[in-house]
């Protein structure tokens, strides 16, 4: 009998199909002494006594869903004979995700992983597995190298056993041991790499798979198209800007990788792209899409070359305009242009199937072109149940024949987007979405003049019954008649349609507390297992911080008990893994602050004292300098704990952090900045961030607290120079102001707390309180205006959504006493409530991307609830300074000195 792992008892009933198949094959061979570890996605099978190496060359096998059972059965027979350890995806559903177009390229396609005992066994297994699976199909694994061209067997050097090490960025990464005893990260890049100390263990047999180098820069595809720039990469294939060497024309070449997106019936993304090519040819006489240029195959992949349309997507075009949505006359013009395109398409017997702001290009001349014809079809055609959530109607996802009514529904969502800048909600069942959509539209229309006038048209286009949806002719008549009609009268949502904020807070806290799992490796379920389980952003400290604030605000016995349970879990985890990553959000500094506040709330001096002890172990130097994952976060926590405890023992460490940051400051054409973390630098092409989490504003916030804590005017002056960098880089936004994403770009950041306007505004509020210079208050108030004007756009989350904007507005209200900012924050709370959904009788708020399983602070329910608790009770999370003041209440900076 197969032996089950202690934590995953084997049950014969309800076994996933692939697991049952593997167990059957092992039983047939009499190999019944295996240990089976069955998880949600993977099943590991290990022979007794097997020594699994820490690292080395390992094998991966890919398979299409169609051929998966044959690949697994043949592979298990080989692996059982050689008593090798291996794991595999537990079901067709998991494999379909691994092969899907949206799977991360570094992990895609890895159906079976084999852990050879040594390189000798590796070579034998590779040869045997290759022979056993010859003739079967699977996608190429980008992070690996095929055993031979066309083989399902792939190989890469990497970790066998998980040995997560906390990185400078505050996340766990597996590390390889180098021959000299050092370590390097085991990177899962979407291309094959070999560590410097080892060599490919098989004879050289593989040639280039994508294309051959031309004499000039670039890769020649199809012996005709010279790819000079990658527009984007995805598991389904790249999209490239290329030069047609026959005509000299610049074109777009799209790649469809073999066997990616396998539908279980022999089809994959190549079939979708072939359909798109056929649609481009079908649409060509209409002149509304890019012109078809060529199709070709290379190394098993399909490629489609089409005319390059210069311009921006409607989504990016709107993001670059003043304000979140279009003014009335401009919106009417764009709406009529869209309707004219649709009318032309529909008159020719075609439907688009995927009308979204991303699939419409605004050309330099202002005209519109439709792109991405993957879901276009003849009217009445039966297509797969697919579409863009929020834009495609329910009947399209039900697989009903394509009709023009589906495009008209999508047009309604596009019009709402053009009016508000907000993407439609797309979580939950259809009935829930309809109800949520109505609540949100009612709320927006109660104060949004443009959408209020447009509302009858939107409702007409998005009727639940496709046969009742307005025709384009009726829609055009409605728009033509509006200028001579009276203004629409905004009406408040009916009482009871939107849950009260108090209800959302109460229900959300109940749900957050009931979801705690103190017996598990994560206190709350996580959407990113690579993040520190103790940290604020994605770990336990974020949710616990919200519970602590609620316990302090209400004194509720059940909430206090949850604080006790959560604190015990967090403290045990930190004792077992005494890491010293310093960040406030992605390190241990935030967790230390939460534990100290919990000790105060519970009147547990031992807990508070131990938290202070952890603070003394936070580093004062670190590769990252920022607030989220670097030493500025540690310094900010030390300042707060010094004030909260009255213990002067941290002053020397605060000073060391401040001195290091002062030394690392850079003053150049961009103003005062600091070197970005390696992770942020990779995303920003080396540019420095301005935002609170990873940039100048966050480090400036620490400098303000350090100046007050230490009584050092030079640090206050340095924070002022950071403020002048904010002022000099601010971008006019109507009456408001926003900031670029980072130095060296003109692209505007979002209005988020972590990276954009809200977080920078919070720093400016504190700078004004510390210096009394009215310039900083004026800039902060203009930032608040931008956040307020875009209140309909974000999802509810804290780091990048509504809750973070609300936190900034509360900072501004508490600092100035201005009632309007309190009212704006309350409205933000009501908008969050309009996004709530019901589960088990509770009103709950979704996270970023409308996820319902995210309990984190940064992107999930914990951060949103934290804002609502502060809104209702005036008590924020432990890392939120009260009243917009420096963290040291009553401390005074000494006379300023010059900063050099």
Residue pairs with C-beta under 8 A, 6 or more apart in sequence:
1 32
2 10
2 23
2 26
2 27
2 32
2 33
2 34
2 35
2 36
3 10
3 33
3 34
3 35
3 36
3 48
4 10
4 35
4 36
4 38
5 35
5 36
5 37
5 38
7 37
8 36
8 37
8 38
8 39
10 36
10 38
15 23
16 38
16 43
16 90
16 91
17 69
17 91
17 92
18 43
18 68
18 69
18 72
18 88
18 89
18 90
18 91
18 92
18 95
19 36
19 38
19 43
19 90
21 69
21 72
21 73
21 76
22 43
22 45
22 72
22 76
22 88
23 36
25 73
25 76
25 77
25 80
26 32
26 34
26 45
26 76
26 80
29 77
29 80
29 81
31 47
31 80
31 83
33 47
33 48
34 45
34 46
34 47
34 48
35 45
35 46
35 47
35 48
36 43
36 44
36 45
37 43
37 44
37 46
38 90
39 90
40 90
41 89
41 90
41 94
42 87
42 88
42 89
42 90
42 94
43 87
43 88
43 89
43 90
44 85
44 86
44 87
45 85
45 86
45 87
46 52
46 85
47 83
47 84
47 85
50 83
50 84
50 85
50 117
51 117
52 85
52 115
52 160
52 161
53 115
53 117
53 118
53 160
53 161
54 159
54 160
54 161
54 163
54 177
55 157
55 158
55 159
55 160
55 161
55 176
55 177
55 186
56 116
56 118
56 119
56 122
56 157
56 160
57 116
57 119
57 122
57 155
57 156
57 157
57 198
57 201
58 113
58 114
58 115
58 116
58 122
58 155
58 156
58 157
58 158
58 160
59 112
59 113
59 114
59 116
59 122
59 125
59 126
59 129
59 147
59 153
59 154
59 155
60 109
60 110
60 111
60 112
60 113
60 114
60 141
60 144
60 153
60 154
60 155
60 156
61 71
61 75
61 111
61 112
61 114
61 129
61 133
61 138
61 152
61 153
61 154
62 99
62 109
62 110
62 111
62 138
62 139
62 140
62 141
62 152
62 154
62 259
63 71
63 72
63 95
63 111
63 112
63 133
63 136
63 137
63 138
63 152
64 99
64 136
64 137
64 138
64 139
64 259
64 262
64 268
65 92
65 95
65 96
65 99
65 262
65 263
65 264
66 137
66 262
66 264
66 265
66 266
67 136
67 137
67 138
68 92
68 95
68 111
70 133
70 136
71 111
71 112
71 133
71 136
71 138
71 152
72 88
72 111
72 112
74 129
74 132
74 133
74 136
75 86
75 88
75 112
75 114
75 129
75 132
75 133
77 132
78 125
78 128
78 129
78 132
79 86
79 114
79 125
79 129
82 121
82 124
82 125
82 128
84 114
84 115
84 116
84 117
84 121
84 125
85 114
85 115
86 112
86 113
86 114
86 115
87 112
87 113
88 111
88 112
88 113
89 95
89 98
89 111
89 112
92 264
95 111
96 262
96 264
97 103
98 107
98 108
98 109
98 110
98 111
99 108
99 109
99 139
99 259
99 260
99 261
99 262
100 108
100 235
100 260
100 261
101 234
101 235
101 236
101 260
101 261
101 269
102 234
102 235
103 109
103 235
104 190
104 235
105 142
105 143
105 190
105 233
105 234
105 235
106 142
106 143
106 188
106 189
106 190
107 143
107 188
108 139
108 141
108 142
108 235
108 260
109 138
109 139
109 140
109 141
109 142
109 260
110 141
111 138
114 125
114 129
115 160
116 122
116 125
119 201
122 155
122 201
123 201
123 202
126 147
126 153
126 155
126 202
127 147
129 152
129 153
130 147
130 148
130 151
130 152
130 153
133 151
133 152
133 153
134 151
136 152
137 152
137 258
137 259
138 152
138 259
139 257
139 258
139 259
139 260
139 262
140 146
140 154
140 209
140 257
140 258
140 259
140 300
141 154
142 190
142 191
142 192
142 235
143 156
143 188
143 189
143 190
143 191
143 192
144 154
144 155
144 156
144 192
145 154
145 155
145 156
145 192
145 200
145 206
146 153
146 154
146 155
146 206
147 153
147 154
147 155
147 202
148 205
148 206
149 205
149 206
149 207
149 209
150 300
155 201
155 202
156 192
157 176
157 194
157 195
157 198
158 174
158 176
158 186
158 188
159 174
159 175
159 176
159 186
162 174
163 174
163 175
164 172
164 173
164 174
164 530
165 172
165 173
165 174
165 175
165 183
166 172
166 532
166 579
166 581
167 173
167 185
167 581
168 581
168 622
168 623
168 624
168 629
168 630
168 677
168 678
169 586
169 624
169 629
169 677
169 678
169 679
170 531
170 532
170 535
170 537
170 581
170 583
170 585
170 586
170 587
170 628
170 629
171 528
171 530
171 531
171 532
171 586
172 530
172 531
172 532
173 185
173 186
173 530
174 185
174 186
175 183
175 184
175 185
175 186
176 183
176 184
176 185
176 186
176 195
177 183
178 184
178 195
178 197
179 197
184 195
187 193
190 233
194 200
209 299
210 219
210 221
210 298
210 299
210 301
211 219
211 220
211 221
211 227
211 298
212 219
212 220
213 219
213 220
214 220
214 226
216 226
217 228
218 226
218 227
218 228
218 242
218 243
219 226
219 227
220 226
220 227
220 245
221 227
221 240
221 242
221 253
221 296
221 298
221 303
222 294
222 296
222 298
222 303
222 305
224 244
224 245
224 246
224 294
224 296
225 242
225 243
225 244
225 245
225 251
225 253
225 294
225 303
225 305
226 242
226 243
226 245
227 240
227 241
227 242
227 253
228 240
228 241
228 242
228 243
229 240
229 241
230 238
230 239
230 240
230 241
231 238
231 239
231 240
231 241
231 252
232 238
232 239
233 239
235 257
235 260
236 255
236 256
236 257
236 260
236 261
236 269
237 254
237 255
237 256
237 257
237 260
237 269
237 301
238 254
238 255
239 252
239 253
239 254
239 255
240 252
240 253
240 254
240 255
241 250
241 251
241 252
241 253
241 308
242 250
242 251
242 252
242 253
242 305
243 249
243 250
243 251
244 250
244 251
244 293
244 305
249 293
249 307
249 308
250 308
251 293
251 305
251 306
251 307
251 308
252 290
252 305
252 306
252 307
252 308
253 303
253 304
253 305
254 273
254 276
254 303
254 304
254 306
255 301
255 302
255 303
256 268
256 269
256 270
256 272
256 273
256 301
256 302
256 303
256 304
257 269
257 270
257 301
258 268
258 270
258 300
258 301
258 302
259 268
260 268
260 269
261 268
261 269
261 272
262 268
263 384
270 301
270 302
272 374
273 302
273 304
273 374
274 295
274 302
275 374
276 304
276 372
276 373
276 374
276 376
277 292
277 295
277 304
279 289
279 373
279 374
279 376
279 377
280 289
280 290
280 291
280 292
280 304
280 306
280 373
281 292
282 350
282 376
283 289
283 345
283 350
283 370
283 373
283 376
284 291
284 292
285 348
286 344
286 345
286 348
288 341
288 344
288 345
288 369
288 370
289 369
289 370
289 371
289 373
290 306
290 307
290 308
290 309
290 369
290 371
291 306
291 307
292 306
292 307
293 305
293 306
293 307
294 304
294 305
295 302
295 303
295 304
295 305
296 302
296 303
296 305
297 303
309 361
309 363
309 369
309 371
310 363
310 364
311 317
311 361
311 362
311 363
311 364
311 369
312 320
312 361
312 362
313 357
313 358
313 359
313 360
313 361
313 362
314 357
314 358
314 360
314 361
314 362
314 368
314 414
314 418
315 356
315 357
315 358
315 417
317 362
318 324
318 325
318 326
318 357
318 417
318 418
318 421
319 421
319 748
320 748
322 733
322 734
323 421
323 733
323 734
323 789
324 420
324 421
324 422
324 789
324 790
324 792
324 793
325 331
325 418
325 419
325 420
325 421
325 450
325 451
326 334
326 418
326 419
326 450
327 450
328 449
328 450
328 453
331 415
331 418
331 419
331 450
331 454
332 479
332 482
334 368
334 418
335 415
335 418
335 479
336 476
336 479
337 367
337 368
338 355
338 360
338 368
338 411
338 414
339 411
339 472
339 475
339 476
341 368
341 370
342 352
342 355
342 404
342 407
342 408
342 411
342 472
343 472
345 351
345 352
345 370
345 407
346 379
346 404
346 407
346 472
349 378
349 379
350 376
350 377
350 378
350 379
351 376
351 377
351 378
351 379
351 402
351 403
351 404
351 406
351 407
352 359
352 370
352 373
352 375
352 376
352 407
352 410
353 375
353 376
353 377
353 383
353 387
353 392
353 396
353 402
353 406
353 407
354 372
354 374
354 375
354 376
354 387
354 388
354 391
354 392
354 410
355 370
355 391
355 407
355 410
355 411
355 414
356 388
356 391
356 410
356 413
356 414
357 414
357 417
357 418
358 372
359 370
359 371
359 372
360 368
360 369
360 370
360 371
360 414
361 368
361 369
361 370
361 371
362 368
363 369
375 383
375 386
375 387
377 383
377 402
378 402
379 402
379 403
379 404
380 401
380 402
380 403
381 401
381 402
382 399
382 401
382 402
383 399
383 402
384 399
385 396
385 397
385 398
385 399
386 392
386 396
386 397
387 396
387 397
387 406
388 410
389 424
389 426
390 413
390 423
390 424
390 425
390 426
391 409
391 410
391 413
391 414
391 424
392 406
392 409
392 410
393 405
393 406
393 409
393 410
393 462
393 466
394 430
394 464
395 405
395 406
395 466
396 402
396 406
403 466
405 466
405 467
405 469
406 466
408 461
408 469
408 470
408 471
408 472
408 475
409 461
409 462
409 466
409 469
411 461
411 475
412 457
412 458
412 459
412 460
412 461
412 462
413 424
413 462
415 454
415 457
415 458
415 461
416 422
416 424
416 441
416 451
416 454
416 458
417 423
417 424
419 448
419 450
419 451
419 454
420 444
420 448
420 451
420 792
420 793
421 790
421 792
421 793
422 444
422 792
422 793
424 437
425 433
425 436
425 437
425 440
425 835
425 850
426 433
426 850
427 433
427 837
427 846
427 850
427 851
427 852
428 436
428 837
428 850
428 852
432 837
432 838
434 464
436 834
436 835
436 836
436 837
438 497
439 493
439 497
439 498
439 834
440 831
440 834
440 835
441 451
441 455
441 458
442 491
442 493
442 494
442 497
442 498
442 834
443 493
443 498
443 830
443 831
443 834
444 451
444 792
445 451
445 452
445 455
445 490
445 491
446 452
446 490
446 491
446 492
446 493
447 490
448 490
448 792
449 487
449 488
449 490
451 458
452 488
452 489
452 490
453 482
453 487
453 488
455 488
456 478
457 470
457 475
457 478
457 479
460 469
460 470
460 474
460 475
460 478
461 469
461 470
461 475
462 469
463 469
463 470
470 478
493 834
498 830
498 833
498 834
498 836
499 507
499 833
499 836
499 843
500 833
501 826
501 829
501 830
501 832
501 833
501 868
501 871
501 872
502 872
503 833
503 843
504 832
504 833
504 836
504 843
504 844
504 845
504 868
505 550
505 865
505 868
505 869
505 872
507 842
507 843
507 844
508 842
508 843
508 844
508 845
508 861
508 864
508 865
508 868
509 546
509 547
509 550
509 559
509 865
509 869
510 842
511 839
511 842
511 844
511 861
512 524
512 543
512 546
512 547
512 855
512 861
512 862
512 865
513 547
513 558
513 559
513 562
515 524
515 525
515 855
516 523
516 524
516 543
516 562
516 565
516 566
517 523
517 524
517 525
518 565
518 566
518 568
518 569
521 533
522 529
522 533
522 539
522 540
523 533
523 539
523 540
523 543
523 544
523 566
523 569
523 570
524 540
524 543
524 855
524 856
524 862
525 853
525 855
526 533
526 538
526 539
526 855
526 856
527 538
527 851
527 853
527 854
527 856
527 859
527 860
528 538
531 537
531 538
531 539
531 586
532 538
532 539
532 579
532 581
532 586
532 587
532 588
533 539
533 540
533 573
534 540
534 541
534 570
534 573
534 574
534 577
534 588
534 591
535 541
535 542
535 581
535 583
535 585
535 586
535 587
535 588
535 590
535 591
536 542
536 545
536 584
536 585
536 586
536 590
536 591
536 594
536 857
536 858
536 879
537 585
537 586
537 590
537 628
537 799
537 856
537 857
537 858
538 586
538 856
538 857
538 858
538 859
539 591
539 856
540 566
540 569
540 570
540 573
540 591
541 570
541 590
541 591
541 594
541 857
542 590
542 856
542 857
542 858
542 862
542 863
542 866
543 566
543 855
543 856
543 857
543 862
544 563
544 566
544 567
544 570
544 594
544 598
545 590
545 593
545 594
545 597
545 857
545 862
545 866
545 877
545 878
545 879
546 857
546 862
546 863
546 865
546 866
546 869
546 877
547 559
547 562
547 563
547 566
548 563
548 594
548 597
548 598
548 601
548 877
548 878
549 866
549 869
549 870
549 873
549 875
549 876
549 877
549 878
550 556
550 559
550 865
550 869
550 873
551 559
551 560
551 562
551 563
551 601
552 597
552 601
552 875
553 869
553 872
553 873
553 874
553 875
554 873
560 601
560 602
563 598
563 601
563 602
564 598
564 602
566 598
567 594
567 595
567 598
567 599
567 602
567 607
570 591
570 594
570 595
571 595
571 607
571 610
574 588
574 591
574 595
574 614
578 617
579 588
580 588
580 617
580 618
580 619
581 587
581 588
581 622
581 629
582 588
582 589
582 618
582 619
582 622
582 629
582 630
582 631
582 633
582 634
583 589
583 590
583 624
583 626
583 627
583 628
583 629
583 630
583 633
583 634
584 590
584 593
584 627
584 628
584 632
584 633
584 634
584 636
584 637
584 879
585 627
585 628
585 629
585 633
585 693
585 754
585 857
585 858
586 628
586 629
587 628
587 629
587 630
587 633
587 634
588 614
588 618
589 615
589 618
589 633
589 634
589 636
589 637
589 638
590 633
590 637
590 878
590 879
591 614
592 611
592 614
592 615
592 618
592 637
592 641
593 611
593 637
593 640
593 641
593 878
593 879
594 877
594 878
594 879
595 607
595 608
595 610
595 611
595 614
596 607
596 608
596 611
596 612
596 615
596 641
596 644
596 645
596 878
597 644
597 878
598 604
598 607
599 605
599 606
599 607
599 608
599 609
599 610
599 611
600 608
600 644
608 645
611 641
612 641
612 645
612 647
612 649
612 650
615 637
615 638
615 641
615 650
616 649
616 650
616 653
618 634
618 637
618 638
618 653
619 631
619 634
620 631
620 634
620 635
620 653
620 656
620 657
620 660
621 631
621 656
621 660
622 630
622 631
622 634
623 630
623 677
623 678
624 630
624 631
624 677
624 678
625 631
625 632
625 661
625 664
625 674
625 675
625 677
625 699
626 632
626 633
626 674
626 676
626 677
626 680
626 689
626 693
626 694
626 695
626 698
626 699
627 633
627 636
627 692
627 693
627 694
627 698
627 699
627 701
627 702
628 693
628 694
628 698
628 754
629 677
629 694
630 677
631 657
631 660
631 661
632 657
632 661
632 698
632 699
632 701
632 702
633 698
633 702
634 657
635 654
635 657
635 658
635 661
635 702
635 705
635 706
636 701
636 702
636 705
636 879
636 887
637 879
638 650
638 653
638 654
638 657
639 654
639 702
639 705
639 706
639 708
639 709
639 887
639 888
640 705
640 878
640 879
640 881
640 887
641 647
641 650
642 648
642 650
642 651
642 654
642 709
642 888
643 709
643 887
643 888
643 889
643 891
651 709
651 710
654 706
654 709
654 710
655 706
655 710
657 702
657 706
658 702
658 703
658 706
658 710
658 712
658 715
661 674
661 699
661 702
661 703
662 714
662 715
662 718
662 899
664 674
664 675
665 672
665 673
665 674
665 718
666 672
666 673
666 674
666 675
666 688
667 721
670 688
670 725
670 729
670 743
670 744
671 696
671 721
671 722
671 724
671 725
671 726
671 728
671 729
672 696
672 718
672 721
672 722
672 724
672 725
673 688
673 695
673 696
673 725
673 743
674 688
674 695
674 696
674 699
675 681
675 688
676 684
676 686
676 687
676 688
676 689
676 694
676 695
676 742
677 694
680 689
680 694
680 742
681 687
684 741
684 742
684 744
684 745
685 744
686 744
687 741
687 742
687 743
687 744
687 745
688 695
688 696
688 742
688 743
689 695
689 696
689 741
689 742
689 755
690 696
690 697
690 725
690 726
690 729
690 739
690 740
690 741
690 742
690 743
690 749
690 760
691 697
691 698
691 739
691 749
691 752
691 754
691 755
691 756
691 759
691 760
692 698
692 701
692 753
692 754
692 755
692 759
692 760
692 762
692 763
693 754
693 755
693 759
693 799
694 754
694 755
695 742
695 755
696 722
696 725
696 726
697 722
697 726
697 759
697 760
697 762
697 763
697 764
698 759
698 763
699 722
700 719
700 722
700 723
700 763
700 767
701 762
701 763
701 766
703 715
703 716
703 718
703 719
703 722
704 715
704 716
704 719
704 763
704 766
704 767
704 770
704 886
705 881
705 886
705 887
705 888
706 712
706 715
707 713
707 714
707 715
707 716
707 719
707 770
707 886
707 893
708 716
708 770
708 886
708 887
708 888
708 891
708 892
708 893
709 886
709 887
709 888
709 891
711 891
711 892
711 893
711 894
712 893
712 894
713 893
713 894
713 895
713 896
713 897
714 896
714 897
714 898
714 899
715 893
716 770
716 771
716 893
716 896
717 896
717 897
717 898
717 899
718 899
719 767
719 770
720 767
720 771
720 773
721 899
722 763
723 763
723 764
723 767
723 776
726 739
726 760
726 763
726 764
726 779
727 775
727 779
729 739
729 740
730 737
730 738
730 739
730 779
730 782
731 737
731 738
731 739
731 740
731 748
733 748
733 786
733 789
734 785
734 786
734 789
735 782
735 785
736 782
736 783
736 784
736 785
736 786
736 787
736 789
737 757
737 779
737 782
737 783
737 785
737 786
738 748
738 749
738 751
738 756
738 757
738 783
738 786
739 748
739 749
739 756
739 757
739 760
740 746
740 747
740 748
740 749
741 747
741 748
741 749
741 755
742 749
749 755
749 756
749 757
750 756
750 757
750 794
750 800
751 757
751 758
751 786
751 787
751 790
751 793
751 794
751 805
752 758
752 759
752 794
752 799
752 800
752 801
752 804
752 805
753 759
753 762
753 798
753 799
753 800
753 803
753 804
753 805
753 807
753 808
754 799
754 800
754 804
754 858
755 799
755 800
757 783
757 786
757 787
757 808
758 783
758 787
758 804
758 805
758 807
758 808
759 804
759 808
760 783
761 779
761 780
761 783
761 784
761 787
761 808
761 811
761 812
762 807
762 808
762 811
762 884
764 776
764 777
764 779
764 780
764 783
765 776
765 777
765 780
765 808
765 811
765 812
765 815
765 884
766 811
766 815
766 881
766 884
766 885
766 886
767 773
767 776
768 774
768 776
768 777
768 780
768 815
769 815
769 884
769 885
769 886
770 886
770 893
777 816
780 812
781 812
783 808
784 808
784 809
784 812
784 821
784 824
787 805
787 808
787 809
788 809
788 824
791 802
791 805
791 824
791 827
791 828
791 831
792 831
794 800
794 801
794 802
794 805
795 801
795 802
795 835
795 846
795 847
795 848
795 849
795 850
796 802
796 803
796 832
796 835
796 845
796 846
796 847
796 864
797 803
797 804
797 847
797 848
797 858
797 859
797 860
797 863
797 864
798 804
798 807
798 857
798 858
798 859
798 862
798 863
798 864
798 866
798 867
799 848
799 857
799 858
799 859
799 863
800 848
800 858
800 859
801 848
801 864
802 828
802 831
802 832
802 864
803 828
803 832
803 863
803 864
803 866
803 867
803 868
804 863
804 867
805 828
806 825
806 828
806 829
806 832
806 867
806 871
807 867
807 870
807 876
807 880
809 821
809 822
809 824
809 825
809 828
810 821
810 822
810 825
810 867
810 870
810 871
810 876
811 884
812 818
812 821
812 884
813 819
813 821
813 822
813 825
814 882
814 883
814 884
815 883
815 884
815 885
825 871
826 871
828 867
829 867
829 868
829 871
832 845
832 864
832 867
832 868
833 843
833 845
835 845
835 846
836 843
836 844
836 845
837 843
837 844
837 845
837 846
837 852
838 844
839 852
844 852
844 861
845 861
845 864
845 865
846 852
846 854
846 861
847 854
847 856
847 859
847 860
847 861
847 864
848 854
848 859
848 860
849 859
851 859
851 860
854 860
854 861
855 861
855 862
856 862
856 863
857 863
857 866
857 877
866 876
866 877
869 875
869 876
870 876
870 877
870 880
876 882
881 887
